[in-house]
Every structure is written in C-alpha cells, then in structure tokens.
Amino acid sequence: MNKMFLAPVVVEQVDVNTGYRSPVDARAVNEAQSTLATALRSKLPVRTGSLSQVTDLPDANTKTATDLGPIYRTIKRHSAPLDAAQQEQLSEFAAQTGASHLMFCSCDIYSGPGGRWDPMSGAIASGGSRIVLECNLYDIQTKKIVWTRASQARASAADLSSNLLVMAPLVLATLEIE
C-alpha cells in the first residue's frame, strides 16, 4: 500500500423506532472525522511497516470529498458494483493524489427511548440509544473492499467523541496491510 486516504466520515442519526435516517449537525461530523483521523494516524503506522502515509482528503478538493459519499453508499450500503462514472472518478482521484486505498467510515447514532422499569408489571427495558462505527478499506486498483470491521456501544449522541476514542482502536486493531 502506497498511500491511504480517510474519506469524509458519513455520520447519520437513526431513529430506533422508525429507522428513519437524518444527517446530523456539522459539529458531530467534524468531531467524528478528527477522532477517526487521529486514531488512524496513531494505530496504523505502529502496526504496519509498509504504510507510508495516512492523510485526510485535501481541503481544496471539496467536490471530490462530497462525491465520495454516494460511492461509499453504492459500495457498501447497496452492495452493488460501481458504475463506469464512479470507477472513472476513483481512478482520477487515485491519479491526482497517488492514493492506492480509501478508508470509508460510517458512524450511525441510534436514538431511542431510554431505559425504564415498570413497577406494576416488573418489566425492565434497556435504552435503545447506541453508536455503531463501521470502517471499510477499499482498494482502488482491484475495486474491492479488502477489509471491514464494525463496533457498537450503548451510548447517546452526547457521548460520541469519547466513545469513538474507545471504539476506533478496537475496530482498527485487526487491520493488517501488506
């Protein structure tokens, strides 16, 4: 692997009861992006000798950054092959930046009712709020996901940063790059 880029993190709020997805505020997205970038920089170079660079996408090329979201959804969420335009876009990105791999990460913040206890029936229900972090390493040359891992924590959106600091190293611990 020559060079890996961390694509913008896809952060979405999911209602536990309805499954409805909605984007979250920019603060949460920036928080997730910086936490994951820090975790990648601290974890991967120690574990692998052949990784030469882990960087964020260049800020000047924001069009490329926003275009990677639909590519990630096609690759992972829809489990469909990329169309010709998307393959061409990734090839151009690789040529411009020298990237050989892209790290796509999604962070779903599930919000739902809190835990409760019904004294009349004795029923106990745990809270439905949780955070799910999923990372996928995409090889641009072979056009395949070569590694994927996920982690989940019972927490609320208010605990996003502290939970990502714990979850990211757990997810990245199994990543081995040749």
C-alpha positions in Angstrom: 0.0 0.0 0.0 1.4 3.3 -1.0 -1.0 5.9 0.3 -4.3 5.7 2.1 -6.9 8.5 2.4 -9.6 8.7 5.0 -12.8 9.7 3.1 -15.2 12.0 4.9 -17.0 10.1 7.6 -20.7 9.6 7.0 -22.5 10.4 10.2 -26.2 9.8 10.4 -28.8 9.9 13.1 -31.2 6.9 13.1 -34.5 6.8 14.9 -34.7 3.4 16.7 -38.5 3.3 16.4 -38.9 4.2 12.7 -35.5 3.5 11.2 -35.6 7.0 9.6 -32.1 8.4 8.8 -31.3 12.0 9.0 -28.0 13.9 8.8 -26.5 15.3 12.0 -25.0 18.7 12.6 -21.6 19.7 11.3 -20.1 19.6 14.8 -20.7 15.9 15.2 -19.3 15.2 11.7 -16.2 17.2 12.4 -15.8 15.5 15.7 -16.1 12.1 14.2 -13.7 12.9 11.3 -11.0 14.3 13.6 -11.3 11.4 16.1 -11.0 8.8 13.4 -8.1 10.5 11.7 -6.3 10.7 15.0 -7.0 7.0 15.6 -5.8 6.0 12.2 -2.6 8.0 12.5 -1.8 6.6 15.9 -2.8 3.0 15.3 -1.8 2.1 11.8 1.8 3.2 11.5 2.7 1.2 14.7 1.1 -2.0 13.3 2.3 -1.9 9.8 5.7 -1.2 8.3 4.6 -0.6 4.7 2.1 2.1 5.3 3.7 5.3 4.1 1.0 7.9 4.7 -2.4 8.4 6.2 -4.0 11.7 5.4 -7.3 13.4 5.1 -8.7 14.4 1.8 -7.3 17.7 0.6 -9.5 20.6 1.7 -9.1 22.3 -1.7 -10.8 19.5 -3.5 -14.2 19.6 -1.7 -16.0 18.4 -4.8 -14.2 15.1 -4.6 -14.9 14.8 -0.9 -18.7 15.3 -1.4 -18.7 12.9 -4.4 -17.2 10.1 -2.3 -20.4 9.8 -0.2 -22.5 8.3 -3.0 -19.6 6.0 -3.9 -19.5 4.6 -0.4 -23.3 4.0 -0.4 -23.0 2.1 -3.7 -20.1 0.0 -2.5 -21.3 -0.8 1.0 -24.9 0.0 1.6 -26.3 -1.2 -1.7 -23.7 -4.0 -2.2 -23.6 -3.1 -5.9 -20.7 -2.7 -8.2 -19.6 0.8 -9.1 -20.9 2.2 -12.4 -18.4 3.4 -15.1 -18.6 7.1 -14.0 -17.9 6.2 -10.3 -14.9 4.0 -11.4 -13.6 6.8 -13.5 -13.9 9.2 -10.6 -12.0 6.9 -8.3 -9.3 6.4 -11.0 -8.9 10.1 -11.4 -8.8 10.6 -7.6 -6.0 8.0 -7.4 -4.1 9.6 -10.3 -4.3 13.1 -8.7 -3.4 12.1 -5.2 -1.4 8.9 -5.5 -3.9 7.1 -3.3 -4.0 3.3 -3.5 -6.7 2.8 -0.8 -9.6 4.7 0.6 -10.8 4.2 4.2 -14.6 4.7 4.3 -16.2 5.0 7.7 -19.7 5.4 8.8 -21.0 6.3 12.2 -24.7 5.7 12.9 -26.1 7.3 16.0 -29.2 5.4 17.0 -31.5 7.4 19.3 -34.5 6.0 21.0 -36.3 5.7 24.3 -34.3 5.5 27.5 -34.3 2.5 29.8 -37.3 2.1 32.1 -38.7 0.0 34.8 -42.5 -0.7 35.1 -43.2 -1.2 38.9 -46.6 -2.6 38.1 -45.5 -5.5 35.9 -41.8 -5.7 36.8 -40.8 -5.2 33.2 -37.4 -3.8 32.6 -36.4 -2.3 29.2 -32.9 -1.1 28.4 -32.3 2.1 26.4 -32.3 1.9 22.7 -29.6 4.5 22.1 -26.3 3.3 20.6 -23.4 4.2 18.4 -22.3 2.0 15.5 -18.9 2.6 13.9 -18.1 0.7 10.7 -14.9 1.1 8.7 -14.2 -0.3 5.2 -10.8 -0.3 3.4 -11.3 0.0 -0.4 -8.5 -1.0 -2.8 -8.8 1.4 -5.8 -6.8 -0.9 -8.1 -8.7 -4.1 -7.5 -12.0 -2.3 -7.0 -12.8 -4.3 -3.9 -13.3 -3.9 -0.2 -10.3 -5.6 1.3 -11.2 -5.2 5.0 -14.2 -4.3 7.0 -15.0 -4.1 10.7 -17.6 -2.6 13.0 -18.1 -1.9 16.6 -21.1 -0.9 18.7 -21.5 0.9 22.0 -24.6 1.7 24.1 -24.4 5.4 24.3 -26.1 8.6 23.3 -25.0 11.3 20.7 -23.7 13.4 23.6 -21.0 10.7 24.2 -20.0 10.5 20.6 -16.4 11.7 20.9 -15.4 9.7 24.0 -17.0 6.6 22.6 -15.3 6.9 19.2 -11.9 7.3 21.0 -12.6 3.8 22.5 -14.3 2.2 19.5 -11.8 3.3 16.8 -8.8 1.5 18.1 -10.9 -1.7 18.6 -12.1 -1.6 15.0 -8.6 -0.8 13.6 -6.8 -3.4 15.8 -7.4 -6.1 13.2 -6.3 -4.1 10.2 -3.2 -5.6 8.6 -1.8 -4.0 5.5 0.7 -5.8 3.2 
